[in-house]
């Protein structure tokens, strides 16, 4: 029992009301003068013994008493403003001990928002013990009055705040009402949600208080324990007898752990409360219904502030949809999915399917316990990490989305459910603030128009696969892609440049059982999910598609990303159309630009990436400098696209170098070194290309990139010294080219001469690697003839495809046209282009001169009508290749990397 003269080792936390000097701080351990350790140990020893020697001693049998338990109970009594304290084996053991005071015929008044285990044991007493139980809304004290019977009401069982709806109960008023009308009734309070640090119900009229010490008092979830405190000697005698008789007292070792945990109660609770407030404010700001006493609008907040010293570290919120709540819970990483609360690590749960599942659904509904309720129990982790993880889970589950507000700054907003609610589309638009001139529909409800450039590798092709630095640049020829909503439960593709190829699939018919989704914010593993690739190939593709290699691989790449990116149960019905102004299969990076377009479109579709908000317009206080959309897409956005484009390239080519997709995304000119070969890996931008002109000539000879890359690898395995020598020589060429382009003091003529010589040298090594082709040699011969004297090399994988020719400044326009005509006569297709331009592009959804088709204007598949807006997809498919770029540019402002 408690001492009358304890020694206090520290002062009470400043946020707690001053208390009598004889009472202890919850932040410390109270020394018991009557039980000093004979050796003066500063930590209470563990008396790990069942029996004690001697006769008529204070202790004889640990079930009846133990020094470690006595120290713990002494401390717990002091921090609870109690005269008596008992430590038992669990919180439910504590309640069971208290309920044994009852006898058949007694009546109990209890709250209607209680812990599930409390409901379970009360239900048992009602059925088997002859005890009547009345569940009422204890947040309204007057609702108890009709059930108070001076003769029969034996106990009133309260919680405040309640679990899990955080309802506030006026403990002091109810205690006064009960004592006035039923003086013999015992008022019991479950104080687990608060702990003695924040609330001491004995000070407000309660007769017995119990805590599940498994929670805050312990704080580490490494023991089970319960605590009972009271001031009445008669009640203490009854409960002490029952604990000794039943043998449910806490073991010595668990007493030691609980005493140790209670020493840090104050600092833990302070940290947990502070973070909980931040979490509650974030969820409230996003528009969720949040239950937390710390929020200004929480019902009976004034009552809570009168009887408690803080708001606690548990909150709950609703989403409006049970399935959405399940997705949110499943998407968290730092928040552990578990019942219980009060420990140093943060937990998340859905009470109706976990801690309160023992209450039947009809009863839960009658008591207003929402099935979609999520409970958060906040720990001591870094607040920023917890907020970030919860935000990511909400985003991945589809509960929030990122959009621009009226002030044009980006922010997360709650996604209002579109099914099963009476909220209209107009109200949803208002909630998302459409006044700034941007679209607010879900990403899958709008057309996304994207583009990416082709590329030319000037130095280092093939060698780059083996760790040699490649020098590459974007070209003015581009691939374009459009996603268009279908609304019919199907997903489809239209690859216009592959003989107008089209194919569609039922969304639910795809092999989703083979998918291991990549969560939002996570990176795709280094290796492809071969299980998914095989499932798509064997179960989604028809024999007709399988028979068309180019279309087959493009379909696999698209479906692979479409399926593995899916999150939160979102499987949009959409069409993806792609076409290019650059030749397909000619070594100009058409597959990489396709990969960049498909990856970007799908990332936007799933809201895994977000466009930046519009910059503030020019005002009297601010000048906006227009860059015509250049560098409007931030690097982090581009890096995410590039990672996924590389995934697509792996499907298309098996072992890609990564340079093609990097150029397609980032544009410009760069040197690229693949990781894993001992050299410093990565991309380095190169300046100086924009003033150079190149002639790209398509040989119109198809080539198999995988086969060519595999051939070089086989040659390297057979003749390693020979191939390594060639690779080292190509590395020197790349190094020389970078130095020449980066040297501002190098004259123009010297630069052109150096690049010409390096082009010829590099081509010679590629011939020795066996990747040239007679058609390419014909192009080289024609461009090198005396009347032109130009340097040409193959680019890309070789074996056909394209050749690149450096066009010097002194080559006249008539002579250049003559050369192009001669190449055309030989059935080649020449393109005059500049290099080093913009990378990935997205048609801005902000303030377009021609509206993008979005619901409700977007017609369903097969739907017609005079009022329907023409889809970009329809015009896109019908445009002549020569007119495609001009038409795309005319649609409005493009945003570029």
KEGURO-616281 format. One record per residue (C-alpha): x, y, z; residue in one letter. Coordinates in steps of 0.05 Angstrom, whole numbers, plus 5000, padded with zeros to 4 digits. Each point is the difference from the previous one (the first is absolute). Example, Ala and Ser with C-alpha at 12.3 -4.5 7.8 and 13.67 -1.06 7.14 Angstrom:
BEGIN
524649105156a502750694987s
! end
This chain:
BEGIN
500050005000x502050724992x504850345048x498050645035x506950324992x503149824932x506450314976x499150384934x505850014951x497650504948x494750524988x493649944961x499950174926x498050724989x493849834959x496749645058x496350335058x503750085064x498749465051x501149875073x507349945017x498849305028x497949754931x504849754948x501850224930x498049494947x506950114971x503749655056x500249435048x497950115072x504549725055x496249615052x503250155069x497149375030x503349554948x507050254990x504749514967x505349745047x505550164950x497450684979x498849824928x497650594958x495549544959x494949575034x502549284999x496049434969x498149525055x499249424953x497749505052x493649625014x501049935074x503450355058x503549685060x497950115071x493650045041x495750625010x504050404949x497050544956x500349534940x499149254996x497349844930x500550434938x492849894980x498250385064x505550514999x506950164973x504950585015x500750184926x492550034993x499350415064x504950524973x496150044935x493250065034x502750535047x502350414940x493549904961x495850225060x503950645006x499650214928x492649834998x498050415062x498049345032x500649675068x500249304971x502749694936x500249294973x504049734942x496949414964x501449594938x496250424948x495050564992x494449504991x502349645063x499350675036x492950094974x498349285017x502450125072x495750625005x493849674971x500449445052x497250525049x493349904964x494949485018x493949734963x494450514995x504750594999x499550514943x505750334963x499750644960x505550034947x501850424940x498249824929x507050124972x504249535042x506149574985x497949354966x502649565056x496050395050x493749884960x501749274995x500749895076x493850425015x496249584950x502249375036x497750275068x493450194971x499049304971x503049575054x500650435062x493050285009x502550714994x496150514960x504150464955x497450654971x504250324944x498750754995x503250614968x504150235059x502150634963x493150265020x499549945076x492550065000x499349354960x502449615062x494650275046x494249544977x504349395013x502250185070x496749555052x501950155072x499049285019x502849634940x505150444966x506449705027x505150274951x501050534946x505549854950x502950594963x505650184950x502450694981x502150094947x496449394973x503349504955x500050074940x495650614987x503450445053x493450225030x500750435061x496349815064x499050505057x502749545055x499050515055x492750164984x498149274991x503449805065x496250545036x493449794969x501149275017x502150145072x493850435010x495149484972x503549335015x505050115056x502149275002x501749954926x507349924984x502650474946x505449664958x504150354947x504449684947x505650514996x504449634949x499350524945x502850545045x504549675053x501050325068x504650524969x494450344963x493849825041x498649765071x492649835005x500549875075x500750765006x493250084965x495749535041x501749314973x500349435051x504449524959x504650154941x503449484958x505050024944x502649504951x507250125019x501949634936x498850674967x502950675023x502549805069x504649484971x500850354933x503749454964x495049444988x504849505031x495549795057x492749895018x497750365063x494050335032x499650515057x494350135049x500050615045x495050245052x499450405064x494649615037x502849485048x493949554994x500749954924x507549895007x498849435049x495049654953x504550064940x506349815037x496649375025x497749824929x507050104970x503249565052x494649474993x499949994924x507650074994x500150524944x505050475032x505650254956x506549595000x506450305030x503550074933x494150344968x499550465060x507250204988x498650144927x493850415016x503650405053x505650154951x495150204946x496150465046x506350415012x499750274929x492550094997x500250765001x505250104945x496749474956x493150305008x502450714986x503349784935x494149564979x494950555015x503850524960x500549554939x492749785006x497850724996x504050084935x496849384971x493050215020x501050694971x502549714934x494149534992x495150555021x503250474950x499149484945x492549965015x499449345037x495349935060x505149975057x498649795072x505150325046x498850435062x505650474980x496250274941x496050635014x493449724974x500449345038x493549905039x500650135075x507250244993x498850495057x498049425045x506349624983x504450605014x496750065068x501449285022x506449844963x507050284990x500949834927x496649724939x503249324995x503449644943x494249624967x495650274945x495249714949x497250234934x495149784947x500949984924x492949884976x501749324971x502149365035x504049734941x503750674996x501749955074x502649304991x504550244944x502750575043x501649535058x503449514953x504150544966x503650265062x507149795015x502050355065x493249915031x499649285022x493349654989x498249765069x494950025056x501650365065x503450685010x504550385047x506849744979x506050374972x498649774929x494050264961x494249544983x494250024952x493749585000x492749954980x496349885066x493949684968x504249444970x505149955056x499350245072x492350074997x498549424954x496949625058x494350505000x494949774948x499050474940x492950185019x502250225068x505850394971x495250364953x495150155056x505650315041x502550424942x506549634991x501950104926x502549404962x505050454963x503050285064x507650005003x503550075068x507050295005x504249895062x505950464996x506949815024x506550375011x502949954930x502150624962x493650404988x502150174929x501049274983x493249815027x496550554963x503649844936x498349265005x492750145014x499750504943x503049484952x495049485023x494250474989x502750174931x501349274981x493149805023x496850544959x497350385061x503650654981x502950304938x504950564986x497250624965x500950744997x495850465042x497450704986x506750295018x503249544948x504149635053x499749245000x496549655057x496949345017x492549985001x495249455019x497249594942x492550025008x496949314986x496649974933x495749395014x495049855054x499350745019x495250554984x505550504986x499450284930x505650124952x498750755007x501149975075x506349594989x502750534954x498650545051x503549595053x506149964955x499850754984x499650044925x500150754999x507350064980x498749714931x502849305009x496549334994x498349635063x497349344975x503349365019x506149854959x496549424964x494350464980x504250454955x504149934937x507550055012x504150204940x507549875007x506149974955x507349815003x505850114952x504049484962x507449975009x506449924962x506149675031x506150354972x505249595037x499949375041x494249584975x500549265018x506150175043x495450355049x496849325017x506949795026x501350625042x503050474947x497650725002x495150174944x498950704973x492850104977x495250564985x492650094988x497550144929x494250434977x496049394978x495249775055x495249465022x493150215025x495149635045x492950145023x495949665054x492550064992x494749765050x495549444976x495049905057x498249304976x504449555043x505149894946x507250224988x502650064929x506050214958x500750304930x507049984972x499150404936x507049904973x499649245007x495249924942x494450345040x500249445052x494250005050x498349535057x495550035061x499149615064x494849965054x503250335061x497649455047x502249464951x507450185007x504349545043x499750425063x501549405043x507150024973x501250725020x504550235056x498650754999x505450515008x497550465054x499750754990x506750295018x503749344992x504849824944x498949434952x504949435016x506249944958x497249384965x493549924964x494349615032x500649414954x493849695029x495950594977x503450034932x498449274989x492950085024x498850584952x503249624943x496249355010x493450235027x498750704973x502949994929x496449664944x503749564949x499250564949x503750495045x505349495017x501449924926x501850754993x506650095038x500050765002x492850065022x500749425048x505850325039x496650685000x493749695028x503849625054x503850645020x493650415004x496049475038x505749855047x500450735022x492550095000x499249415047x506050075045x498850745012x492749885021x498850175073x494350115047x495349564958x500250504943x499749674931x498250544950x496549854935x504250364949x502950004929x507250164985x501850224929x507150124976x503450234937x506450354980x503250474951x506549625005x500949344963x498349385040x505449485008x505450434968x504650085060x497650705018x497149805067x492849904977x498949455052x503050435056x495750604981x494049534999x502049745068x500650705027x493250194973x496549375026x503350065068x498250745007x492849894978x499049435050x503550375057x495350594989x494149534992x501449695069x501850685031x506949735018x502950644974x497050705001x501050594955x502650635032x495150565014x499750594953x505150545016x497250645028x498250484944x503350684991x497150515047x502150685025x504149655053x502649404960x503049884932x498949324968x505249824948x497349534948x504549434978x494949724951x499149395044x507449825001x502449695065x492950035028x500249275019x504249915063x505949525004x496749535051x494149924952x504749844942x504149515041x493749605018x498049974927x507049794980x500049435049x493549734972x502150124928x506149575014x495449455025x496350034934x506549994962x502049365036x493749674974x501250264930x507549864995x502049535056x506550345022x499650744982x505650485017x495450535029x502650554956x494250014951x494650095052x504350515037x500550444938x492649904985x498250265069x505350535014x501450244929x506050424984x506749654992x503449585051x505449505015x497549375032x503849465037x496549375022x501049805073x503649375020x506450034959x504950365045x499250694968x496150565031x492949884978x494650494982x498250554951x503750644988x496750554957x504150244941x499450694970x502050224931x495649554957x494450484982x504050364946x501749354965x496049714943x499449264984x497249594943x496549375023x499049484947x495349425009x502649394963x493149705003x503349345018x496949695062x504649755054x499449595063x502950405057x499849425050x503649554951x505350524984x501450155073x500349265015x504949914942x504950505029x499449675068x501549324969x506050284963x502650315064x499549335034x503749654943x505350534989x500350425064x506750344986x498050204929x493250285021x502750345063x505250354957x494450274954x495950225060x505850375030x501350354934x492750214997x500550265071x505850454979x495750264942x494350185047x504850355047x503150404943x493150204974x497850255069x506450405009x499350314931x492750205010x501450285069x505950434978x497650714987x506850214973x499849484944x498650324933x493849804961x504149714943x504549605047x493949735036x496649774935x506449684975x501149645066x492949735002x500549774927x506349615015x497049695063x493849794961x504149634948x504349675053x494049785041x496649694940x506249604984x499949675069x492649854992x501449644934x505149575037x494749835052x495849744942x494050455007x500150394935x496049834938x501150084924x494550524997x503650425052x506649934964x496550244936x497550625037x507050125027x503049944931x495150484968x500750545054x507749934999x500550074925x504450584976x494350484984x497649965073x505949755042x495749875062x501249545059x494649485014x499249445050x494649515020x495950195060x496149565048x500649254996x502250004927x498549404956x495750474959x496250585030x502950694995x506550354984x501950685027x503950514960x503250645027x498150594955x505550535000x498750744996x503050084930x495549494967x495350424957x492549915002x499549784927x505549485010x496449745062x493449934963x503749654944x502949505050x493249875031x497049904931x505449504982x498849615064x492549994986x501449744930x503549405032x493649885041x502950295064x496250525041x504150605023x498050485055x503550665013x499750155074x503250375057x501549665065x499950165074x492950265006x494749915054x498549325030x493549735026x493950444986x492950025028x494450434972x498450465058x492949925028x500050725021x496150514960x500249654933x497350384940x496649364978x496949605058x502349305014x494249524999x498249845072x493749735034x494450144997x501650224929x504049374983x495349534964x500049275019x502949514951x495249944942x495850605022x498550564952x496450655003x500150704972x502250285066x506049555009x507050305001x504749714948x505249565033x507350174988x500949264987x495750034938x503750584968x506649725023x499049354963x497950344935x505450534994x505249924946x506949885029x502750634968x494650415035x500249665068x505150445034x496850654978x493149765022x502649785068x503450675011x493650374982x496149685057x503150445053x506050065045x504349395008x504049885064x506949704990x505649715042x
! end
